[in-house]
C-alpha cells in the first residue's frame, strides 16, 4: 500500500509539472484505492480531483462513448457525472411478482414516510437490513440502492455483519453514508477540497476525534471511507439517513454492499430475495415492500 501511494503521488507530481493544471481526473482499478486517493489532494499541487467510479469494461464503454461524442462528433457540451445510479431498474410489478414467486409474505407501504419511519425503528432496534431501491449502482460500490444498512453507533455490528451476513474476515471495515450538509461535523473533509470522490465512496478521511466513539461501527483506526449523500442524487436514501439522524442525533448510516462473500452485488429483486433468505439479514426493504425474517413463510 505504501509503495502504491508513493508511486501515485510521484506520477501526479510529474503530471502537474508537465501540464500545469489544477485538476486531475482518474479512472481504472488503481483509482479505486481510496486511501491512496486521499493523499492526492494533500501531497500534490492538484486542487481538484475527479475519479470515474466504474473501472474495467464499464469504464471502457464510457470512454468509447465520450470519444465518439467529443472527437468523432465534435460536440462541446459537457456532462458531469455526479452520481452512479445508472444501472437496471425494477418497478413495482417486477418486485411484486418476485415476492409472489418466492411465496413470501411482504407488507406494502403506499406512504414513503411510513416506510422510512419503520426502517428507522428497525435500525435503532439493532436490525441489519437489506436495502434495495431504484436503479442499481454503476461500478463496484454500493451507494444506497443495493446496500446492507445498519446502526453505525453499535460496537458489535461489524462482527455480526462479517460473521453472519458477509461471511468474511472479521477485520474488514464498513463505510458510513452521511448527509452531505453535516459531513464536516463528523469527518475531517479538508483533503476533499472540491472533489466528488466522496459521492462515489472513493476517499478515506479521518473521523473527528470527538466522533469516533459515536461511530464505532464505521470507524477503522480513526478513518472512514465516506459516502456523502445529497437530496438531489438519492432522495429516498437521503431521507432515510436524515430521519435516522432526527431519531438518534447521528445522521449517519453504516453501508456495505448487498452481497455475501464471493457473490456480486445483487441486481434484481430475485437476487435480493435469495441473499436475504440465505444470510443473517433481519429484514429486506424491496422498493415499497418490507419483509422480515421472523415472518418468513416460504411455501
C-alpha positions in Angstrom: 0.0 0.0 0.0 2.8 2.4 0.9 4.6 1.7 -2.4 1.4 2.2 -4.4 0.7 5.5 -2.6 4.3 6.7 -3.3 4.1 5.8 -7.0 0.7 7.5 -7.4 1.9 10.7 -5.7 5.1 10.8 -7.8 3.2 10.3 -11.1 0.7 13.0 -10.1 3.6 15.4 -9.4 5.0 14.7 -12.8 1.7 15.2 -14.5 1.3 18.6 -12.7 4.8 19.6 -13.9 4.0 18.7 -17.5 0.5 20.3 -17.6 0.4 23.0 -15.0 -3.2 22.1 -14.5 -5.0 22.3 -11.1 -7.5 19.4 -11.9 -6.8 15.7 -12.0 -9.1 13.1 -13.4 -8.5 9.4 -12.7 -10.1 6.1 -13.9 -9.3 2.4 -13.6 -8.8 -0.2 -10.8 -5.9 1.6 -9.0 -8.1 4.7 -8.8 -10.5 2.7 -6.5 -7.8 2.8 -3.8 -9.5 5.2 -1.5 -6.6 5.5 0.9 -4.2 6.5 -1.9 -6.7 8.9 -3.3 -6.8 10.7 0.0 -3.1 11.5 -0.5 -3.5 13.2 -3.9 -5.1 16.3 -2.5 -2.8 16.6 0.5 0.6 15.7 -1.1 0.4 17.1 -4.6 -0.3 20.5 -6.1 -3.7 19.4 -7.6 -6.7 21.3 -6.1 -9.5 19.4 -7.8 -9.9 15.6 -8.2 -12.4 13.6 -10.1 -12.5 9.8 -10.1 -14.6 7.9 -12.6 -16.2 5.2 -10.4 -16.5 2.3 -12.8 -13.3 0.6 -13.6 -12.9 -2.3 -16.1 -15.2 -2.9 -19.0 -17.8 -0.4 -17.8 -15.3 2.5 -17.8 -14.0 1.4 -21.2 -17.5 1.7 -22.6 -17.9 5.2 -21.1 -14.5 6.2 -22.6 -15.6 5.0 -26.0 -18.9 7.0 -25.7 -17.0 10.1 -24.7 -14.6 9.7 -27.5 -17.4 9.4 -30.0 -19.2 12.4 -28.6 -16.3 14.8 -28.3 -13.9 13.6 -31.1 -15.9 11.8 -33.7 -19.0 14.1 -33.5 -17.1 17.2 -32.4 -19.6 18.1 -29.6 -18.6 20.6 -27.0 -21.4 20.1 -24.5 -20.1 18.6 -21.3 -21.8 16.3 -18.8 -20.7 16.0 -15.1 -21.4 12.5 -13.7 -22.0 13.3 -10.1 -23.8 10.1 -9.1 -23.5 6.4 -10.1 -27.2 5.4 -10.3 -27.2 4.2 -13.9 -27.9 0.5 -13.5 -31.0 -1.6 -14.1 -34.3 -0.5 -12.5 -37.2 -2.7 -11.5 -40.7 -1.4 -11.0 -43.5 -2.2 -8.5 -44.8 -5.1 -10.7 -41.3 -6.7 -11.1 -40.9 -6.6 -7.3 -44.4 -7.9 -6.5 -44.0 -10.8 -9.0 -40.7 -11.8 -7.5 -42.2 -11.8 -4.0 -45.0 -14.0 -5.2 -42.6 -16.4 -7.0 -40.8 -16.9 -3.7 -44.1 -17.5 -1.8 -43.2 -14.8 0.7 -45.4 -12.6 2.8 -44.5 -8.9 2.5 -46.0 -5.7 3.7 -46.6 -3.0 1.1 -46.2 0.7 2.1 -48.0 3.3 0.0 -46.6 6.1 2.0 -42.9 6.7 1.8 -42.7 8.4 5.2 -44.3 5.4 6.9 -41.8 3.1 5.2 -38.8 5.3 6.2 -40.0 5.6 9.8 -40.4 1.8 10.0 -36.9 1.3 8.8 -35.5 3.8 11.2 -37.2 1.9 14.1 -35.7 -1.3 12.8 -32.2 0.3 12.7 -32.4 1.7 16.2 -33.6 -1.7 17.4 -30.3 -3.2 16.1 -31.7 -4.9 13.0 -29.5 -5.3 9.9 -31.4 -4.6 6.7 -31.1 -5.3 3.0 -32.0 -2.1 1.2 -33.0 -2.4 -2.5 -34.2 0.7 -4.3 -34.5 2.2 -7.8 -31.5 1.9 -10.2 -28.5 -0.3 -9.4 -25.2 1.5 -8.9 -22.8 1.5 -11.8 -19.4 0.4 -10.6 -18.1 -1.6 -7.6 -19.5 0.5 -4.7 -22.9 0.1 -3.1 -24.2 3.7 -2.7 -27.6 3.3 -1.1 -29.6 1.4 -3.8 -28.2 -2.1 -3.4 -26.9 -1.8 0.2 -26.9 -3.6 3.5 -27.5 -0.9 6.2 -27.2 -0.8 10.0 -26.8 1.4 13.0 -23.2 2.9 12.9 -23.1 3.5 16.6 -23.0 -0.2 17.5 -19.7 -1.6 18.7 -20.8 -5.2 17.7 -22.4 -4.6 14.3 -19.2 -5.1 12.4 -18.7 -8.6 13.8 -22.3 -9.5 13.2 -22.3 -8.5 9.6 -18.9 -10.1 8.8 -19.8 -13.3 10.6 -23.5 -13.9 9.8 -24.1 -12.0 6.6 -21.0 -11.3 4.5 -19.2 -14.4 5.7 -15.8 -12.7 5.5 -12.8 -11.8 7.7 -13.6 -10.0 11.0 -11.2 -7.1 10.4 -13.0 -5.9 7.3 -14.4 -2.4 7.8 -17.6 -0.8 6.7 -18.4 2.6 5.2 -20.6 5.5 6.6 -23.2 7.2 4.5 -23.7 10.7 5.8 -25.9 13.6 4.6 -23.6 16.0 2.8 -24.6 19.1 4.7 -23.3 17.8 8.1 -20.5 15.6 6.9 -17.8 18.0 8.2 -19.3 17.7 11.7 -18.2 14.0 11.8 -15.3 13.8 9.4 -12.2 15.8 8.5 -13.0 16.9 5.0 -10.2 19.3 4.4 -8.5 16.9 2.0 -11.6 16.6 -0.2 -11.5 20.2 -1.3 -13.7 20.4 -4.4 -13.7 16.6 -5.1 -16.7 14.4 -6.0 -14.8 11.4 -4.7 -16.9 11.1 -1.6 -20.1 10.9 -3.7 -18.7 7.6 -5.0 -17.2 6.4 -1.7 -13.7 6.7 -3.1 -11.9 8.7 -0.5 -10.7 7.8 3.0 -10.8 10.7 5.5 -10.1 11.0 9.2 -13.1 10.6 11.6 -13.0 13.5 14.0 -11.6 12.5 17.4 -14.8 13.7 19.1 -17.0 11.4 16.9 -15.0 8.2 16.9 -16.8 6.7 19.9 -20.2 7.6 18.4 -19.3 5.9 15.1 -17.8 2.7 16.3 -19.4 0.6 13.6 -17.8 2.6 10.7 -14.6 3.9 12.2 -11.5 2.0 11.2 -8.3 3.0 13.0 -9.6 6.6 13.1 -10.6 6.8 9.5 -13.6 6.0 7.3 -14.3 5.7 3.5 -17.2 8.0 3.5 -20.1 8.4 1.1 -21.7 11.9 1.1 -25.4 11.7 0.1 -27.3 14.7 -1.3 -31.0 15.1 -1.6 -30.6 15.6 -5.4 -28.6 12.4 -6.0 -30.6 9.9 -4.0 -33.8 11.4 -2.4 -35.0 8.3 -0.6 -31.7 7.3 0.9 -31.1 10.9 1.9 -34.4 11.0 3.7 -33.7 7.7 5.5 -30.3 8.9 6.8 -31.8 12.3 7.8 -34.7 10.6 9.6 -32.3 8.3 11.4 -30.4 11.4 12.4 -33.5 13.0 13.7 -34.3 9.9 15.8 -30.8 9.3 17.2 -28.8 12.5 16.8 -26.5 10.7 14.4 -27.2 11.5 10.7 -25.0 8.6 9.5 -25.8 5.0 8.4 -23.5 2.0 8.1 -23.5 1.0 4.5 -21.9 -2.1 2.9 -22.6 -3.8 -0.4 -25.7 -6.1 -0.6 -24.0 -9.4 -1.3 -22.2 -12.2 0.5 -18.5 -13.1 0.0 -17.8 -14.4 -3.4 -21.0 -13.1 -4.9 -21.6 -10.0 -7.0 -23.7 -7.2 -5.6 -27.4 -8.0 -6.0 -29.1 -6.5 -9.1 -32.6 -7.9 -9.4 -35.4 -8.5 -6.8 -34.7 -12.2 -7.2 -31.1 -11.7 -6.3 -32.0 -9.7 -3.2 -34.5 -12.3 -2.0 -32.0 -15.1 -2.5 -29.4 -13.3 -0.5 -31.9 -12.3 2.2 -33.1 -15.8 2.7 -29.6 -17.3 2.7 -27.9 -14.9 5.1 -28.4 -13.4 8.5 -30.2 -10.3 7.4 -33.1 -9.4 9.7 -35.2 -7.5 7.2 -35.4 -6.7 3.5 -36.7 -3.4 2.1 -37.6 -4.2 -1.5 -38.8 -1.0 -3.1 -42.0 -0.2 -1.2 -42.2 -3.6 0.4 -40.7 -4.8 3.7 -40.1 -8.4 4.5 -39.0 -9.5 8.0 -37.1 -12.7 8.5 -39.2 -13.5 11.6 -42.3 -13.5 9.3 -40.7 -15.5 6.5 -43.1 -18.1 5.2 -41.8 -19.9 2.1 -44.3 -22.3 0.5 
